Amino acid sequence: MSKHILLTGGAGFIGSHTYVALIEAGYSVTILDNFENAHSDVADRLERITGAPVSVIKADVRDAAAMKSVLNAGFDAVVHFAALKSVPDGETDPASYYRSNCAGLMNTVEAMRQADVRRIVFSSSAAVYGSADAMPISEATAVAPENTYARTKAFGEEYLQAIAHAHPDFRIGLLRYFNPVGAHSSGLIGEDPSQPPGNLVPVIARVATGDMPSLKIFGDDYSTPDGTGIRDYIHVEDLARGHVLSLNALFERDESHLVNLGTGRGYSVLEVIATYKTVSNRDIPFEIAPRRVGDPAISYADVTRARELLGFEAQHDLRSMCASNWAFAAQSKALS
Ligand SMILES: NC(=O)c1ccc[n+]([C@@H]2O[C@H](COP(=O)([O-])OP(=O)(O)OC[C@H]3O[C@@H](n4cnc5c(N)ncnc54)[C@H](O)[C@@H]3O)[C@@H](O)[C@H]2O)c1
């Protein structure tokens, strides 16, 4: 019988792509989401992609009793995406970030323990590294979070490591994502935040569709070849596959893992804009604004460990990330 996986936050951007990848890999999957940053029609879209009914539970990870009752239904593992993810919002409303990201994880793990579920994959972030100097960033790089959001992710890792240490039958997969972008090849699901986007590619998409007049590049005087910041972007379909490999490893081996998921190469802001311009055939006006505090000049992952432990290798390049994002954005705009 196929293993049954609970995806908290599974209706969101990365969760919905991971749902498809897990179904394709033969897992049976249930989504749990409170839909505060997801659209209500995501289940219909996932059903169109997978050709099968989608099991969705509307619940909140902050509700300990609800999590206990859900986990009692019998799962083999949890993938925990549910979280708030805006860096600026975390600074103005830290209480909400600690409640959702920390208390929500603790409720989930407590419910898992009571229901005897012993495998969890956790959405962590390259944000836990802060502004690391030495590149590439390996998993041995010091954890030095510089904002509330990043601190809640560092807490999640530390908490799960303590649980795994105290309960040796617990297996944890800690995945530090670099910058997920792109959309599913069907064009049916993608990054469609209900809040104004903070990440580069969704902002570029809004400029390309005409929903925003221009975008701001924060700093063009970094010591990089074109002066703009360099980041490691990873296609969300590659990232989704990383979760399948992580779960496989937790089921097949008696050990936990902590890995970076990126491509191992960086692209500058100007390179991303130029690529998006080519694939969309739209003008992308921009203006140069001052650097933002805490933004490093360069950040890209050392992906050796993900390759060695999980057999993970990113397959999509920047053009594919931008083209799939544009296909989704253009289709969503046409339907709106
Ligand atoms: N997108 C990124 O750039 C990025 C980078 C690194 C890590 N992450 C992490 O990956 C995970 C998924 O991110 P995403 O980009 O898909 O974000 P997302 O906002 O699209 O998905 C998160 C989902 O969780 C749900 N959710 C939020 N609070 C909840 C709660 N209390 N109870 C139940 N559901 C709740 C939201 O409705 C949403 O569907 C998050 O943990 C995020 O911090 C994201």
The ligand as a Tripos MOL2 file, in Angstrom:
@<TRIPOS>MOLECULE
LIG
   44    48     1     0     0
SMALL
NO_CHARGES

@<TRIPOS>ATOM
      1 N1          8.9760   30.8370   -1.3140 N.am      1 LIG1
      2 C1         10.1600   31.0790   -0.7820 C.2       1 LIG1
      3 O1         10.9020   31.9560   -1.2480 O.2       1 LIG1
      4 C2         10.6740   30.2350    0.3660 C.ar      1 LIG1
      5 C3         12.0700   30.1670    0.6110 C.ar      1 LIG1
      6 C4         12.5240   29.4070    1.6860 C.ar      1 LIG1
      7 C5         11.6010   28.7480    2.5160 C.ar      1 LIG1
      8 N2         10.2710   28.8480    2.2600 N.ar      1 LIG1
      9 C6          9.3360   28.1550    3.1530 C.3       1 LIG1
     10 O2          8.6420   27.1840    2.3950 O.3       1 LIG1
     11 C7          7.3110   27.0200    2.9230 C.3       1 LIG1
     12 C8          6.3020   27.1850    1.8160 C.3       1 LIG1
     13 O3          6.4810   28.4590    1.2190 O.3       1 LIG1
     14 P1          5.6160   28.9480   -0.0110 P.3       1 LIG1
     15 O4          6.4670   29.8670   -0.8110 O.co2     1 LIG1
     16 O5          4.9340   27.8230   -0.6450 O.co2     1 LIG1
     17 O6          4.5720   29.8640    0.7780 O.3       1 LIG1
     18 P2          2.9890   29.9360    0.6390 P.3       1 LIG1
     19 O7          2.5410   31.0910    1.4790 O.co2     1 LIG1
     20 O8          2.5820   29.9090   -0.7820 O.co2     1 LIG1
     21 O9          2.5380   28.5560    1.3280 O.3       1 LIG1
     22 C9          2.3480   28.4170    2.7110 C.3       1 LIG1
     23 C10         0.9760   27.7990    2.9090 C.3       1 LIG1
     24 O10         0.7650   27.6370    4.3030 O.3       1 LIG1
     25 C11        -0.5550   28.0430    4.6070 C.3       1 LIG1
     26 N3         -0.5670   28.4580    6.0120 N.ar      1 LIG1
     27 C12         0.0140   29.5480    6.5660 C.ar      1 LIG1
     28 N4         -0.2180   29.5740    7.8900 N.ar      1 LIG1
     29 C13        -0.9260   28.4560    8.1760 C.ar      1 LIG1
     30 C14        -1.4940   27.9360    9.3760 C.ar      1 LIG1
     31 N5         -1.3600   28.5660   10.5390 N.pl3     1 LIG1
     32 N6         -2.1750   26.7570    9.3140 N.ar      1 LIG1
     33 C15        -2.3320   26.1000    8.1340 C.ar      1 LIG1
     34 N7         -1.8480   26.5790    6.9580 N.ar      1 LIG1
     35 C16        -1.1610   27.7380    6.9890 C.ar      1 LIG1
     36 C17        -0.8710   29.1660    3.6380 C.3       1 LIG1
     37 O11        -2.2730   29.3510    3.4290 O.3       1 LIG1
     38 C18        -0.1610   28.6780    2.3850 C.3       1 LIG1
     39 O12        -1.0140   27.8890    1.5760 O.3       1 LIG1
     40 C19         7.1690   28.0400    4.0570 C.3       1 LIG1
     41 O13         7.4530   27.3760    5.2630 O.3       1 LIG1
     42 C20         8.2530   29.0450    3.7440 C.3       1 LIG1
     43 O14         8.6970   29.7080    4.8870 O.3       1 LIG1
     44 C21         9.7780   29.5690    1.2050 C.ar      1 LIG1
@<TRIPOS>BOND
     1     1     2 1
     2     2     3 2
     3     2     4 1
     4     4     5 ar
     5     4    44 ar
     6     5     6 ar
     7     6     7 ar
     8     7     8 ar
     9     8     9 1
    10     8    44 ar
    11     9    10 1
    12     9    42 1
    13    10    11 1
    14    11    12 1
    15    11    40 1
    16    12    13 1
    17    13    14 1
    18    14    15 2
    19    14    16 1
    20    14    17 1
    21    17    18 1
    22    18    19 2
    23    18    20 1
    24    18    21 1
    25    21    22 1
    26    22    23 1
    27    23    24 1
    28    23    38 1
    29    24    25 1
    30    25    26 1
    31    25    36 1
    32    26    27 ar
    33    26    35 ar
    34    27    28 ar
    35    28    29 ar
    36    29    30 ar
    37    29    35 ar
    38    30    31 1
    39    30    32 ar
    40    32    33 ar
    41    33    34 ar
    42    34    35 ar
    43    36    37 1
    44    36    38 1
    45    38    39 1
    46    40    41 1
    47    40    42 1
    48    42    43 1
@<TRIPOS>SUBSTRUCTURE
     1 LIG1         1 GROUP 0 **** ****
